[in-house]
Amino acid sequence: MLTKIRFHPRDRLWFLADSNLEKLIIKCEMYVAGSINIEQLRQLIKEQIVNKYSKFHWVINPDSTIKYQDDLDFSYHITQDQEINLLKDKPLWRFNVSKESDNTKIEFHIHHCLLDGLSLVSLLRQLAKANVSDHFLTKPLRKQFSPGIAFGVGIGVVKTLLRILFAKANHELKTGIKLTSSSRPILTGQSIVTDFEDVLAETVKKKITSPKSLIGVPVSMVTNSQRVKAGLGNFFSFLPLTVERGEHIFSDLKTKKKTREVLSTYLVSMFIGSLPSKLGKYFVKFISSHIFGVISGVYVSSNVLKILDKEITRINAWAPILDGQHFSITTVTYNKQITINEVSRV
């Protein structure tokens, strides 16, 4: 049976950015020590994810309406030794399991309009049956709202729009896409904040050629536990930062997080996600063409997690890029190492 569901603006925004449902696919890999039984994995995913979150039943129509599909084909959604291609007449997520020497690789693809990267972390931790913990990048904003805050948010909206309007637009982009991954240990006593800052500074130096380019940095609006209670989704502000001071961009991020610009940017994205399709697509395309690249960091766990009693040895994740963007960098912090995952145009 199919039942119609309302598309929330914070999720619909990502449909407007990719109405063909082909490009904005979040990709994740987990490497597990030993073998994984496919039927046991299907049962685990069904119990810990599919039965808990209605989004995994969503079928998204070309007009952005949603239907709920009761009966899922788990032989399609969780496969073995197959290439992952998402079919548009089915919910937009799939797992695949493949053997690599003495280890197992579990791949997971899901469309961005269903959830964001931090919601992905929540899923991984639930598959590992670990408690969802909060992190410095997932602290909630203050809930109090006053006339002073409203004025500050209004100023923040204007600043955000002006920053995008006067940023250099990206033109003549290459069409090929390449995914790469590398890892390095977190130094003893080194904080995750410092490591993420280092990666951010390195990326700015290597990638940015214009002093007026914008880097997009996702900032979570809620804690991980709150997003789990809300049924997952896209709960972040996409903060555009102007690259003017090179390695100081991270301190710029921390400064803006203390102002109303994070909430302002979130409200702008909600507004665009509420617009009629043609108008919403125009604004998304305009904004994405002025964002040079995206850098995000996710924290999974400081300790080893297990799935079906097998240790997860490494986790990779790639955030997709929009048509007007050159690259995305996603850092994944897990078990005292940081994995640097890049999507770039070639």
C-alpha positions in Angstrom: 0.0 0.0 0.0 1.3 3.5 -0.8 0.4 6.5 1.4 1.2 10.1 0.6 3.6 12.0 2.9 4.5 15.7 3.2 8.1 16.6 2.2 9.7 18.8 4.8 11.4 22.0 3.4 14.8 21.0 5.0 14.7 17.8 3.0 12.9 19.1 -0.1 15.8 21.5 -0.6 18.0 18.6 -1.6 15.4 17.3 -4.0 15.3 20.8 -5.7 19.1 20.6 -5.9 18.9 17.2 -7.6 15.3 16.6 -9.0 16.6 13.7 -11.2 17.7 12.0 -7.9 21.0 10.9 -9.5 23.8 13.1 -8.1 23.4 13.9 -4.5 24.1 10.4 -3.2 25.9 10.1 0.2 28.3 7.2 0.0 29.8 5.3 2.9 32.1 2.3 3.3 32.7 0.2 6.4 35.5 -2.4 6.5 34.8 -5.2 8.9 37.3 -7.9 10.2 36.1 -11.3 9.1 33.0 -12.4 7.2 29.4 -11.1 7.4 26.4 -13.2 6.9 24.1 -11.4 4.4 20.9 -12.7 6.0 21.9 -11.7 9.5 22.8 -8.2 8.1 19.4 -7.9 6.4 17.7 -8.8 9.7 19.9 -6.3 11.6 19.2 -3.4 9.2 15.5 -4.2 9.2 15.3 -4.2 13.1 17.7 -1.2 13.8 16.9 1.0 10.8 14.0 0.2 8.5 11.5 -0.6 11.3 12.5 2.6 13.2 12.7 5.3 10.5 9.9 5.9 8.0 12.3 7.6 5.5 13.6 4.2 4.5 10.1 3.5 3.1 9.9 6.7 1.1 9.4 6.6 -2.7 10.0 10.1 -4.1 8.0 11.2 -7.2 9.2 13.6 -9.9 6.8 16.3 -8.6 8.5 16.0 -5.1 5.5 14.2 -3.5 6.3 11.2 -1.4 4.7 7.8 -1.0 5.2 5.3 1.8 6.0 1.8 0.6 5.0 -0.9 3.1 6.7 -3.9 1.6 10.4 -3.5 0.9 12.4 -5.8 -1.3 15.4 -6.6 1.0 17.0 -8.6 -1.7 17.3 -5.4 -3.7 18.2 -3.0 -0.8 20.8 -5.3 0.8 22.9 -7.2 -1.7 26.1 -9.2 -2.1 28.8 -8.6 -4.6 26.7 -6.2 -6.7 27.2 -2.7 -8.0 25.0 -0.2 -6.3 22.5 1.7 -8.5 19.5 3.4 -6.9 16.3 2.9 -8.8 13.9 5.9 -8.6 10.7 3.8 -8.2 12.1 2.4 -4.9 13.3 4.0 -1.7 16.6 5.7 -2.4 19.0 3.6 -0.3 21.0 0.4 -0.7 23.7 -1.7 1.1 26.1 -4.1 -0.6 28.4 -6.6 1.0 31.6 -7.8 -0.7 34.5 -9.9 0.5 38.0 -8.4 0.5 40.7 -10.9 1.5 40.0 -11.8 5.1 37.8 -8.7 5.6 34.3 -7.6 4.5 33.4 -4.3 2.9 29.9 -3.0 3.5 28.9 -0.1 1.2 25.9 2.1 1.8 24.4 4.7 -0.6 21.5 7.0 0.3 20.1 10.2 -1.3 20.8 13.4 0.5 17.1 14.3 0.6 16.6 11.5 3.1 19.3 12.3 5.6 22.5 14.3 6.2 26.0 13.1 7.2 25.5 13.3 10.9 22.3 11.2 10.6 24.4 8.7 8.7 26.7 8.5 11.8 23.6 7.8 14.0 22.7 4.9 11.7 26.2 3.5 11.8 26.2 3.6 15.6 22.8 1.9 15.8 24.0 -0.9 13.5 26.8 -1.3 16.0 24.3 -1.1 18.8 26.2 1.8 20.4 24.6 4.7 22.2 24.4 7.8 20.2 26.7 10.5 21.7 27.0 14.2 21.1 30.0 15.9 19.7 31.4 19.4 19.5 30.0 19.8 16.0 26.5 18.8 17.0 25.8 21.2 19.9 22.3 22.6 19.7 21.6 26.3 19.2 19.9 28.3 22.0 16.2 27.8 21.9 15.2 31.2 23.4 13.8 33.6 20.9 13.5 37.3 21.5 13.1 40.5 19.5 16.9 41.0 19.8 17.6 37.6 18.4 15.0 38.2 15.6 16.9 41.4 14.6 20.2 39.6 14.7 18.8 36.7 12.5 17.5 39.3 10.0 20.9 40.9 9.8 22.5 37.5 9.4 20.1 36.6 6.5 21.1 39.8 4.7 24.9 39.1 5.3 24.5 35.6 4.0 22.7 36.6 0.9 25.2 39.4 0.1 28.2 37.1 0.7 26.8 34.7 -1.9 25.7 37.4 -4.3 29.2 39.0 -4.5 31.2 35.7 -4.4 32.9 34.6 -7.6 30.7 32.2 -9.6 32.2 28.9 -10.8 32.2 28.3 -14.6 33.6 25.8 -17.0 33.7 22.9 -14.5 34.9 19.5 -15.5 32.3 16.8 -15.7 34.1 13.8 -14.4 33.9 12.8 -10.7 36.7 11.1 -8.7 36.5 9.6 -5.2 39.7 9.3 -3.1 40.4 8.4 0.5 43.4 8.6 2.9 43.8 8.2 6.6 46.2 9.3 9.3 46.4 8.6 13.1 45.2 11.3 15.5 48.2 12.3 17.6 48.3 11.6 21.3 46.6 14.5 23.1 45.4 16.1 19.8 41.8 17.1 19.8 39.4 16.4 17.0 38.8 20.1 16.7 42.5 20.7 16.0 42.7 17.9 13.5 39.7 19.1 11.6 41.2 22.6 11.6 44.4 21.3 10.1 42.6 19.4 7.3 40.5 22.6 6.6 43.6 24.8 6.4 45.5 22.3 4.1 42.5 22.1 1.8 42.1 25.9 1.5 45.8 26.2 0.6 45.7 23.5 -2.1 42.3 24.1 -3.6 41.4 27.8 -3.5 42.7 30.0 -6.3 40.5 33.1 -5.8 40.5 35.2 -2.5 36.8 35.7 -2.9 35.8 32.0 -3.2 33.2 30.6 -0.8 33.7 27.4 1.2 30.5 25.7 2.4 30.7 24.2 5.9 27.7 22.3 7.4 26.9 23.1 11.0 24.5 20.9 12.9 21.4 22.5 14.4 20.6 19.7 16.8 22.3 17.0 18.8 22.6 13.5 17.4 20.1 12.2 20.0 17.6 14.9 19.0 17.9 14.0 15.3 17.3 10.3 16.1 14.1 11.2 18.0 13.0 13.4 15.1 13.4 10.4 12.7 16.6 11.6 11.0 16.8 14.0 8.0 18.7 17.2 7.2 19.2 19.2 10.4 22.1 21.5 9.5 22.9 25.0 8.4 25.1 25.3 5.3 27.4 28.1 6.3 29.2 29.9 3.5 32.6 31.2 4.5 34.6 33.7 2.4 38.3 32.6 1.9 40.2 35.8 2.6 42.6 34.8 5.3 43.7 31.3 4.3 44.4 29.2 7.3 42.3 31.4 9.6 39.0 30.2 8.0 38.4 27.8 10.9 38.5 30.6 13.5 36.0 32.5 11.2 33.7 29.5 11.4 33.9 29.4 15.2 33.2 33.2 15.3 30.2 32.9 13.0 28.8 30.0 15.0 28.6 32.4 18.0 26.5 34.9 16.0 23.1 34.5 14.4 24.5 33.6 11.0 24.1 29.8 11.5 20.4 30.2 12.3 20.1 32.7 9.5 21.5 30.4 6.9 19.3 27.6 8.1 16.2 29.8 7.7 17.3 30.8 4.2 17.6 27.1 3.2 14.2 26.4 4.8 12.7 29.2 2.8 14.1 28.0 -0.5 12.9 24.4 0.3 9.4 25.9 0.6 9.3 27.7 -2.8 7.6 26.4 -5.9 9.8 24.0 -7.8 10.9 26.3 -10.6 11.8 29.2 -8.3 13.4 26.9 -5.7 15.6 25.1 -8.4 16.7 28.5 -9.7 17.9 29.7 -6.2 19.6 26.4 -5.4 21.5 26.5 -8.7 22.5 30.1 -8.2 23.8 29.5 -4.7 25.6 26.2 -5.5 27.4 27.9 -8.4 28.9 30.4 -6.0 30.1 27.7 -3.5 33.6 26.6 -4.6 33.7 23.5 -2.4 32.3 21.9 0.8 34.2 20.7 3.9 32.6 18.7 6.6 33.7 16.6 9.6 31.9 13.8 11.3 32.8 12.0 14.5 31.8 8.3 14.8 33.6 6.9 17.9 36.9 7.1 19.7 36.7 3.3 20.2 36.3 0.2 18.1 32.7 -0.6 17.2 31.3 -3.9 16.1 28.7 -5.1 13.7 27.3 -8.6 14.1 30.2 -9.1 16.6 32.8 -8.2 14.0 35.1 -5.3 14.5 34.8 -2.3 12.2 38.3 -1.4 11.2 37.8 1.6 9.1 35.0 3.9 7.9 35.0 6.1 4.8 32.3 8.6 3.8 31.9 11.0 0.8 29.5 14.0 0.7 28.3 14.7 -2.8 28.8 17.9 -4.7 26.4 20.0 -6.6 26.7 21.0 -10.3 28.4 24.3 -9.6 31.1 23.0 -7.1 34.6 21.8 -7.5 35.1 19.5 -4.6 34.0 18.2 -1.2 36.2 17.0 1.7 34.6 14.8 4.4 36.7 13.9 7.4 35.6 10.8 9.4 37.0 10.4 12.9 36.9 6.8 14.1 39.0 4.7 16.5 41.9 7.2 16.9 42.3 7.9 13.2 40.9 10.4 10.8 40.0 9.4 7.3 40.1 12.2 4.7 37.6 11.5 1.9 37.5 13.7 -1.2 35.1 14.1 -4.2 36.7 16.1 -6.9 36.1 17.0 -10.6 38.6 15.6 -13.0 
